[in-house]
């Protein structure tokens, strides 16, 4: 394992509190894999029980329904755990895609479960990661239930800006390629509705969603849309979850 990657691993929240000897033992359960942007890291068809830890980069977790419909359940960054979780019997319904180049640690779920059973710090960090993901999923579910589509899309754009945004004189540039279909999945709506709402954001000079990147032109206005303080005509009378 190269020293640069090892340095990033030591800074990953999943390994917080592990001294050198315990860190070495923990790392013996993993091997490192680099995934390119757009690659599927884990999927619903995976046969082997594997657990993954993000060291660097950002990935998108997608829940796949039996009829093939998809809904983004959250973004995963450094320290987050996904795949088959230790101590949990589950049917795999989650697919994870790299939104940027990602360094990932991969372990047999059984090996990680054995490690967590004997090392309380690993068990604590695993529980913390799971709790953070649960909290984020609950917040996303609340948004789907109670926010109109413009507010949900604004929330997705601010989340992407936190991960990928670069401040420029013209606004915040989000350097990421997302199809309207992918962005609709992340927002919990249809492509047609997403196109209408993104058109409104552009007409109001709030944000511009282009093929290869996204521009946030007025950050304060985008936050106001996310918080429901600025609304799109015809989208506020009732909230409908569109999947």
C-alpha positions in Angstrom: 0.0 0.0 0.0 1.5 3.3 -1.1 2.4 5.9 1.7 0.0 8.5 0.3 -3.0 6.2 0.4 -2.0 4.9 3.9 -1.9 8.6 5.1 -5.4 9.1 3.8 -6.6 5.9 5.4 -5.3 7.0 8.8 -7.3 10.2 8.4 -10.5 8.3 7.5 -13.1 8.5 10.3 -13.7 4.7 10.1 -10.2 4.2 11.6 -10.4 6.9 14.3 -8.8 6.0 17.6 -6.8 3.0 16.3 -3.1 3.0 17.3 -0.5 1.7 14.9 -0.7 -2.0 15.9 -4.5 -2.1 15.9 -4.6 -0.1 12.6 -2.3 -2.7 11.0 -4.6 -5.5 12.3 -7.7 -3.7 11.0 -6.1 -3.0 7.6 -5.2 -6.7 7.2 -9.0 -7.4 6.6 -9.1 -5.0 3.6 -7.6 -4.5 0.2 -7.6 -1.2 -1.6 -9.3 -0.7 -5.0 -9.4 2.4 -7.2 -12.8 3.0 -9.0 -13.1 5.5 -11.9 -15.9 8.0 -12.1 -19.0 6.3 -13.4 -18.0 2.8 -12.3 -20.4 0.6 -10.3 -18.6 -0.3 -7.0 -21.2 -2.7 -5.7 -24.6 -3.8 -7.0 -27.7 -5.7 -6.4 -26.3 -8.7 -8.4 -23.2 -9.1 -6.2 -22.9 -12.7 -5.0 -20.1 -12.4 -2.5 -20.7 -10.7 0.9 -18.4 -7.7 0.9 -18.2 -4.5 2.9 -16.7 -1.3 1.5 -15.2 1.8 3.2 -14.7 5.1 1.3 -11.2 6.5 1.7 -11.4 9.2 -0.9 -13.9 10.4 -3.4 -17.7 10.5 -3.5 -20.1 7.8 -4.5 -23.9 7.6 -4.9 -26.0 5.0 -3.2 -29.1 4.0 -5.2 -32.0 1.9 -4.1 -33.4 -0.3 -6.8 -37.1 -1.3 -6.8 -38.3 -4.7 -8.1 -39.7 -3.0 -11.2 -36.3 -1.4 -12.0 -37.1 2.1 -10.7 -34.2 3.8 -8.9 -34.0 6.4 -6.1 -30.8 7.8 -4.7 -30.6 7.1 -0.9 -27.6 9.2 -0.2 -24.0 10.3 -1.1 -21.1 8.5 0.4 -17.8 10.2 1.2 -14.7 9.5 3.3 -15.3 7.1 6.2 -18.7 5.9 5.1 -19.4 2.1 5.0 -21.7 0.4 2.5 -22.3 -3.0 0.9 -23.2 -5.9 3.1 -23.1 -4.7 6.7 -21.7 -6.9 9.5 -24.2 -8.4 11.9 -27.0 -7.8 9.5 -28.9 -10.3 7.4 -30.3 -8.5 4.4 -31.2 -8.9 0.8 -29.1 -6.6 -1.3 -31.1 -3.8 -2.9 -28.5 -1.0 -3.0 -26.2 -0.1 -5.9 -23.3 2.2 -5.4 -21.8 4.3 -8.3 -18.6 6.4 -8.2 -19.5 10.0 -8.8 -15.8 10.8 -8.8 -12.6 8.7 -8.8 -12.8 6.8 -5.5 -10.3 4.9 -3.4 -12.2 2.2 -1.6 -11.2 -0.4 1.0 -12.9 -3.8 0.4 -13.3 -6.5 2.9 -15.1 -9.8 3.2 -18.1 -9.0 5.5 -17.3 -12.1 7.6 -13.7 -10.9 8.2 -14.9 -7.4 9.1 -17.5 -8.9 11.5 -14.8 -11.0 13.2 -12.6 -7.9 13.5 -15.5 -5.8 15.0 -16.3 -8.5 17.5 -12.9 -8.4 19.1 -12.0 -4.7 18.6 -14.4 -2.2 20.3 -13.0 0.8 18.5 -13.7 -0.8 15.1 -17.2 -1.7 16.4 -17.8 1.9 17.6 -16.7 3.4 14.3 -18.8 1.0 12.3 -21.9 1.9 14.4 -21.1 5.6 14.0 -20.9 5.3 10.2 -24.2 3.4 10.2 -25.9 6.0 12.4 -24.7 8.8 10.1 -26.1 7.1 7.1 -29.4 6.4 8.8 -29.7 10.0 9.8 -29.0 11.2 6.3 -31.5 8.7 4.9 -34.1 9.9 7.3 -33.5 13.5 6.3 -33.8 12.6 2.6 -37.1 10.7 3.4 -38.5 13.7 5.2 -37.7 15.8 2.2 -39.5 13.4 -0.1 -42.5 13.4 2.1 -42.9 17.1 2.9 -40.9 19.2 0.4 -42.0 20.2 -3.2 -39.7 19.3 -6.0 -38.0 22.7 -6.3 -36.9 22.5 -2.7 -35.7 19.0 -3.1 -33.7 19.8 -6.2 -32.2 22.9 -4.4 -31.1 20.6 -1.6 -29.5 18.2 -4.0 -27.6 21.1 -5.7 -26.3 22.4 -2.3 -25.2 18.9 -1.3 -23.3 18.5 -4.6 -21.8 21.9 -4.2 -20.5 20.9 -0.8 -18.6 18.0 -2.4 -17.7 19.3 -5.9 -18.3 23.1 -5.9 -15.6 25.6 -6.8 -16.2 29.3 -6.1 -15.7 31.5 -9.2 -16.5 35.2 -10.0 -19.6 33.9 -12.0 -20.9 31.7 -9.1 -20.3 28.2 -7.8 -19.3 25.8 -10.5 -20.1 22.1 -9.7 -17.8 20.0 -11.9 -19.8 16.8 -12.2 -21.5 15.1 -15.1 -25.0 14.0 -14.3 -27.7 13.1 -16.7 -31.2 14.5 -16.1 -32.2 10.9 -15.3 -29.6 10.6 -12.5 -30.4 14.0 -11.1 -34.1 13.1 -11.2 -33.3 9.9 -9.2 -31.4 12.0 -6.7 -34.3 14.5 -6.3 -37.0 11.8 -6.2 -39.0 13.0 -9.3 -39.4 12.4 -13.0 -37.2 13.6 -15.7 -40.0 15.7 -17.1 -40.6 17.5 -13.8 -36.9 17.9 -13.3 -36.6 19.7 -16.7 -39.5 22.1 -15.7 -38.0 22.9 -12.4 -34.4 23.3 -13.7 -35.8 25.6 -16.4 -37.4 27.8 -13.7 -34.2 27.9 -11.7 -32.4 29.1 -14.9 -35.1 31.7 -15.7 -34.7 33.1 -12.2 -30.9 33.2 -12.5 -30.6 30.9 -9.5 -28.9 27.9 -11.1 -28.1 26.4 -14.5 -28.0 22.7 -15.0 -25.8 21.9 -18.1 -24.7 18.7 -19.6 -21.2 18.6 -18.2 -21.5 20.9 -15.1 -23.9 22.8 -12.9 -23.7 26.5 -12.1 -25.1 28.0 -8.9 -25.5 31.6 -9.9 -27.2 32.9 -6.7 -26.4 30.9 -3.6 -28.6 32.8 -1.2 -31.6 32.4 -3.6 -30.9 28.6 -3.9 -30.9 28.2 -0.1 -34.1 30.2 0.0 -35.7 27.7 -2.4 -34.4 24.8 -0.4 -35.9 26.3 2.8 -39.2 27.0 1.1 -38.8 30.8 1.4 -38.8 31.2 -2.4 -41.3 29.1 -4.4 -42.0 28.2 -8.0 -45.4 29.2 -9.2 -47.7 26.2 -9.4 -45.5 23.9 -7.3 -46.6 24.9 -3.8 -50.2 23.9 -3.3 -49.4 20.3 -2.3 -46.5 17.9 -2.1 -46.5 14.8 -4.3 -43.8 12.3 -4.1 -43.0 11.6 -7.8 -41.0 8.4 -8.5 
